[in-house]
Amino acid sequence: MNPFRGTALAVALSSLALPAFAEIDRPECVAPAQPGGGFDLTCRVAQSGLEDAFGRPMEVTFMPGGIGAVAFNLFNTTRSDDPNAIVAFSTGSLLNLVVGKYGEWTEKDARFVATAGADYGAVIVRADSPYQTLADVIEALNADPGSVVVGAGGSVGSQDWMKAALLLKAAGGDPRSMRYVAFDGGGDAVAGLLGGSIAVYTGDAGEMAAHLGAGDMRVLAIMAEERLDPPFDQIPTAKEQGFDVTWTIMRGFYLGKNVPDEDYNRWVEAFKAAYATEEFQKIQHEKGLMPLNLAGEELTAFVAEQTETLRQVAREAGLVQ
């Protein structure tokens, strides 16, 4: 199922004049994982797109741990009122909140600022893999679940696990039978795939944009309603291959829940000004993201809606009551 009902344009910036940032003098984007995965990608969008808003480069820092749990906890405690740092999040972060992987915190314990774009689930193998199609993978999983090691940047119940589970369920298999390896982020999962510790990686299309030309991995399927624009236009969707499963990933940023309105609104207005430019289409294309343009109250309402959808998905998968 697709958690989204629509998409729009994402973050951008050119020479358009933006509001002054008097208190925001150390712009930072926190990627709550190791370098190389989807959170890294999300922060690079902000780093490239909002550089002129501050008159200095935005710093990207990495805070791995619990697929976002460590960062979410920090920005609800010691840095809850820090106006300088936005934190990358995704649909997977919302799912983790829903199933309790972030402890006591909920989606109400963050100030959601803006989106960077939309991404889609992808099924990825090494270039020398014997699996040539998605059907090959599903057939092998159904025949002998223990013979195919699936891995991704998240534990059982995470969105990356959910992608594999929904595909297997659509094919009549039992997701609980999967042999699954959890990594702390997409970068580690890619390393695990290339190193041979897993055979299939259920990651994101956007993460693959930088790898397509290297020839060391193959994307077997994209979990979108229809084929994406180049460079993914030659990759079939899961639906094309007979598996009616889609998974859209929202990528965006939040601030600590105690950041003052004035500072929160400065970030929101900066992103809104960026959305009005054409420059981001280049940034978006380079990062492999699709359009999604939400900021401030509109994003907050959308997050609330999507969180309820994810609760339903999690119930159907037996992850929550």
TORRODREN-855889 format. One line per field, with one value per residue (C-alpha): residue in one letter; chain; x, y, z. Coordinates in pm, 1 decimal. Each point is the difference from the previous one (the first is absolute). Layout:
N
aa <- (A;...)
ch <- (A;...)
east <- (X;...)
north <- (Y;...)
up <- (Z;...)
***
This chain:
321
aa <- (M;N;P;F;R;G;T;A;L;A;V;A;L;S;S;L;A;L;P;A;F;A;E;I;D;R;P;E;C;V;A;P;A;Q;P;G;G;G;F;D;L;T;C;R;V;A;Q;S;G;L;E;D;A;F;G;R;P;M;E;V;T;F;M;P;G;G;I;G;A;V;A;F;N;L;F;N;T;T;R;S;D;D;P;N;A;I;V;A;F;S;T;G;S;L;L;N;L;V;V;G;K;Y;G;E;W;T;E;K;D;A;R;F;V;A;T;A;G;A;D;Y;G;A;V;I;V;R;A;D;S;P;Y;Q;T;L;A;D;V;I;E;A;L;N;A;D;P;G;S;V;V;V;G;A;G;G;S;V;G;S;Q;D;W;M;K;A;A;L;L;L;K;A;A;G;G;D;P;R;S;M;R;Y;V;A;F;D;G;G;G;D;A;V;A;G;L;L;G;G;S;I;A;V;Y;T;G;D;A;G;E;M;A;A;H;L;G;A;G;D;M;R;V;L;A;I;M;A;E;E;R;L;D;P;P;F;D;Q;I;P;T;A;K;E;Q;G;F;D;V;T;W;T;I;M;R;G;F;Y;L;G;K;N;V;P;D;E;D;Y;N;R;W;V;E;A;F;K;A;A;Y;A;T;E;E;F;Q;K;I;Q;H;E;K;G;L;M;P;L;N;L;A;G;E;E;L;T;A;F;V;A;E;Q;T;E;T;L;R;Q;V;A;R;E;A;G;L;V;Q)
ch <- (A;A;A;A;A;A;A;A;A;A;A;A;A;A;A;A;A;A;A;A;A;A;A;A;A;A;A;A;A;A;A;A;A;A;A;A;A;A;A;A;A;A;A;A;A;A;A;A;A;A;A;A;A;A;A;A;A;A;A;A;A;A;A;A;A;A;A;A;A;A;A;A;A;A;A;A;A;A;A;A;A;A;A;A;A;A;A;A;A;A;A;A;A;A;A;A;A;A;A;A;A;A;A;A;A;A;A;A;A;A;A;A;A;A;A;A;A;A;A;A;A;A;A;A;A;A;A;A;A;A;A;A;A;A;A;A;A;A;A;A;A;A;A;A;A;A;A;A;A;A;A;A;A;A;A;A;A;A;A;A;A;A;A;A;A;A;A;A;A;A;A;A;A;A;A;A;A;A;A;A;A;A;A;A;A;A;A;A;A;A;A;A;A;A;A;A;A;A;A;A;A;A;A;A;A;A;A;A;A;A;A;A;A;A;A;A;A;A;A;A;A;A;A;A;A;A;A;A;A;A;A;A;A;A;A;A;A;A;A;A;A;A;A;A;A;A;A;A;A;A;A;A;A;A;A;A;A;A;A;A;A;A;A;A;A;A;A;A;A;A;A;A;A;A;A;A;A;A;A;A;A;A;A;A;A;A;A;A;A;A;A;A;A;A;A;A;A;A;A;A;A;A;A;A;A;A;A;A;A;A;A;A;A;A;A;A;A;A;A;A;A)
east <- (0.0;109.4;3.6;-33.4;-283.7;201.2;333.3;119.8;325.9;272.1;272.7;186.9;198.9;168.2;83.2;-350.2;12.7;-84.3;-78.5;288.3;106.2;115.6;-3.8;81.3;372.1;124.0;-223.4;20.1;-179.3;16.4;-11.3;-99.2;197.8;338.6;107.4;-125.1;-367.6;-330.3;45.0;336.2;-168.2;-274.4;248.4;197.1;-315.1;-22.4;374.4;-8.9;-338.6;23.7;364.1;-76.5;-257.5;272.4;295.6;203.5;-5.3;-233.1;182.2;-116.5;61.0;-71.9;-170.6;-55.3;-192.9;-334.5;-85.6;-69.5;-84.6;319.4;-51.1;-372.0;78.9;273.4;-227.5;-262.9;244.4;323.5;-55.3;-376.3;22.1;299.9;-97.8;306.3;-50.1;-253.9;-12.1;-69.6;-298.8;-194.9;-313.4;211.2;50.1;-376.9;-43.8;263.6;-193.8;-323.2;141.8;175.5;361.5;59.7;-119.4;-242.7;14.6;-270.2;-38.1;-122.3;347.5;156.0;-59.4;-18.1;150.2;5.4;43.8;300.0;-186.8;-147.7;179.7;-119.0;83.2;232.6;113.2;374.9;251.4;366.6;89.1;109.1;-313.3;-177.7;-329.8;-85.7;-354.8;-214.3;-188.1;328.0;45.3;-357.2;6.8;318.8;-144.8;-317.0;188.1;252.7;-17.2;327.1;194.2;-38.8;149.9;-186.6;141.6;-61.6;52.3;-247.7;-108.1;-305.6;-300.7;190.1;-108.0;278.6;-113.5;-357.4;84.2;126.0;-285.4;-268.9;157.8;20.0;-355.5;-125.7;154.7;-171.2;302.3;41.7;209.7;84.6;199.4;247.0;365.6;60.4;313.6;-39.4;255.5;24.2;-76.8;5.0;373.4;76.8;-257.6;157.9;338.2;-156.1;-145.7;327.3;190.0;-223.8;-154.6;-346.6;-139.8;-284.8;-25.3;-342.3;114.5;-100.6;22.6;156.0;290.8;76.5;32.3;369.9;62.6;-173.1;303.4;242.1;-129.7;35.9;-372.0;-325.5;-344.0;-256.8;-311.6;-124.5;-297.2;-183.9;-334.1;172.8;350.9;205.7;181.6;361.8;230.7;-256.9;-221.7;146.7;-75.8;-340.6;-235.7;-100.8;-355.0;121.3;149.0;-322.0;42.6;-255.1;209.9;118.3;196.5;53.2;252.4;-37.9;332.8;12.4;121.6;-111.9;111.1;-3.7;-345.1;96.0;149.1;-167.9;-262.4;211.7;288.8;-226.9;-176.6;331.4;87.6;-348.4;8.9;346.5;-123.0;-314.7;209.4;216.2;-302.0;-85.8;321.1;90.2;349.6;-99.2;-112.6;368.2;77.4;-298.2;103.1;358.1;-114.6;-252.3;-299.0;-348.0;-208.1;-148.9;-51.9;-135.6;106.3;-124.0;-360.2;-70.6;277.9;-102.0;-353.6;133.1;228.0;-298.2;-203.4;277.8;78.8;-356.7;37.5;321.5;-172.8;-249.4;281.4;179.4;-317.9;-50.7;359.6;-50.5;253.1;-241.7;-337.1)
north <- (0.0;356.4;227.1;307.7;135.3;256.1;170.4;351.7;190.3;-8.1;217.7;246.3;317.6;238.7;364.0;84.2;222.6;-187.0;113.2;92.6;-258.7;203.8;-282.4;-280.8;56.4;-361.6;-175.7;-375.2;-299.6;-314.7;-329.7;-259.1;-288.5;-81.4;181.6;-124.5;-74.1;178.0;235.5;110.3;60.7;204.9;224.0;55.4;144.3;255.6;65.1;76.5;165.9;234.6;103.6;358.5;43.3;15.8;144.2;-301.8;-373.7;-215.2;-264.8;-361.0;-212.0;-368.4;-139.7;-376.0;-205.8;-174.4;110.3;351.1;-76.2;151.7;326.0;18.1;-46.0;265.3;254.6;-66.4;50.9;197.7;155.0;36.4;379.3;13.2;234.8;-79.9;-367.9;-173.1;-380.6;-224.4;-232.3;-226.0;-209.7;-263.9;233.4;39.3;-376.4;-42.4;244.9;-190.0;-338.4;140.3;-19.7;356.1;-79.9;244.2;254.1;47.7;206.0;285.5;32.8;177.6;313.4;-115.8;266.9;-97.1;-279.1;-66.4;-219.5;-344.1;-327.2;-351.7;-345.2;-208.8;-362.6;-14.4;-279.1;-20.6;15.5;-364.3;-122.0;-305.8;185.7;170.8;110.1;71.3;-322.3;-191.4;141.1;-66.6;-353.2;-77.5;146.1;-202.3;-321.4;29.9;320.3;-77.2;-17.6;371.2;250.0;329.9;309.0;371.7;305.2;-83.0;-276.3;-223.5;231.1;283.0;136.4;-185.4;-325.8;95.4;29.6;-357.7;-124.0;155.8;-142.7;-346.7;25.1;109.1;-317.0;-219.2;-45.3;48.3;308.6;-157.4;-266.7;246.5;-21.9;370.6;194.6;350.0;273.7;345.2;192.5;-40.9;58.7;-299.5;-208.8;80.4;-101.5;-323.6;-71.9;67.9;-199.5;-301.8;-15.4;48.1;-98.0;249.0;357.7;159.8;359.9;321.6;111.6;333.9;-169.8;-181.3;310.2;32.4;-373.1;-70.1;83.2;-202.5;-333.3;-178.9;-20.4;-58.1;135.5;-270.8;200.7;341.2;7.9;285.7;20.4;51.6;22.6;291.5;260.1;-55.2;-140.5;-253.7;-18.5;-332.7;-170.9;-172.9;51.7;-280.9;35.4;-55.0;-327.8;-122.6;113.9;267.7;175.4;360.9;185.6;375.5;158.6;356.4;167.4;312.8;183.8;71.8;230.2;-63.2;34.5;303.9;213.6;343.5;86.6;282.3;-231.0;-278.2;243.9;123.4;-352.2;-52.8;324.6;-79.5;-330.7;158.2;260.1;-279.0;-186.6;300.6;-31.9;-226.9;-73.8;-294.2;-210.7;-51.6;-81.7;-232.9;-183.2;-40.3;-148.3;-235.2;154.3;57.1;314.7;62.5;356.4;41.5;232.5;127.0;-66.2;-179.1;-249.9;-41.7;-91.5;-235.5;-174.2;-51.9;-149.5;-227.5;-114.7;-126.5;-182.9;-159.7;-109.1;-186.6;-160.2;-99.3;-157.3;-200.5;-123.0;-97.9;253.8;186.2;-74.0)
up <- (0.0;-62.4;309.8;-220.6;-208.3;-190.7;-46.4;-77.9;-41.6;269.0;146.8;-222.2;8.6;-238.9;43.3;123.7;307.8;319.6;353.0;227.9;254.4;298.6;254.5;-245.7;-35.7;-4.2;-253.2;36.4;-140.0;210.4;-188.8;263.6;-152.2;-149.0;-319.8;-332.6;58.9;-39.9;295.3;-140.4;-335.5;167.1;177.9;-320.9;-155.0;280.7;-11.5;-371.9;-8.3;298.9;-13.3;-104.4;275.4;263.7;-186.1;96.4;-75.1;205.7;199.6;-29.6;308.3;56.2;307.0;-45.6;247.5;-0.9;-356.5;123.6;362.8;143.3;-188.4;83.1;367.6;-6.8;-166.6;263.1;287.0;-8.1;-346.0;2.3;-47.8;-236.9;-287.1;-210.6;-75.6;-216.9;14.0;-297.0;25.0;-231.3;-14.2;173.1;294.6;33.6;-14.4;272.1;216.7;-63.9;104.6;306.9;-115.6;124.5;350.0;158.2;-281.6;-264.1;-316.5;221.5;153.5;-299.1;-205.0;-360.7;-221.9;-367.3;-249.1;-219.7;-246.4;-46.5;-51.2;-77.6;123.9;-214.3;-13.6;-60.2;-58.5;-89.4;-367.0;7.0;179.5;-142.5;49.8;-326.6;84.9;302.8;-72.5;37.1;349.7;108.7;-142.3;193.1;321.0;-32.7;-78.4;282.0;208.9;177.3;-324.5;-81.1;242.8;-20.6;167.2;34.0;216.6;272.5;234.5;-24.8;-19.5;-167.6;-335.6;-182.3;160.0;-84.6;-370.5;-10.1;218.1;-219.8;-314.6;149.5;133.3;-344.9;-141.3;257.7;224.9;373.7;92.0;335.9;-180.8;-151.0;90.1;60.2;99.4;146.3;-62.5;155.4;-317.3;-376.3;-34.5;220.2;-185.8;-337.0;142.0;123.9;-343.1;-180.3;260.9;-42.0;346.3;-151.0;-339.7;-34.3;123.2;31.7;-11.0;-173.4;-361.8;92.2;170.8;-324.6;-218.4;79.6;-52.1;-330.0;-211.1;212.3;-122.7;333.9;81.4;-187.6;90.6;-71.7;80.7;108.2;236.5;-172.0;-177.6;-334.5;-137.8;121.7;-205.6;-109.9;121.7;126.3;-307.3;-111.3;330.2;20.2;289.9;231.6;-134.6;-355.9;116.5;155.7;360.3;93.7;262.9;12.8;265.2;-10.0;233.8;118.2;73.4;209.4;307.1;354.9;281.9;373.3;151.5;213.0;-277.7;18.1;-260.3;-139.4;-83.8;-121.4;-233.8;-141.4;-106.0;-144.4;-196.8;-133.6;-137.6;-141.8;-180.2;-133.3;-130.8;-217.7;-202.6;-290.2;123.9;213.7;-292.1;-74.2;364.0;15.1;-315.2;118.0;331.9;-158.8;177.5;-135.5;65.6;342.9;121.0;352.5;281.6;333.6;96.2;-327.8;68.5;363.6;-106.8;-266.2;251.5;232.8;-285.3;-119.0;352.6;32.4;-332.0;123.7;320.8;-215.3;-202.7;321.0;139.9;-317.3;25.3;362.9;130.7;228.9;154.6)
***
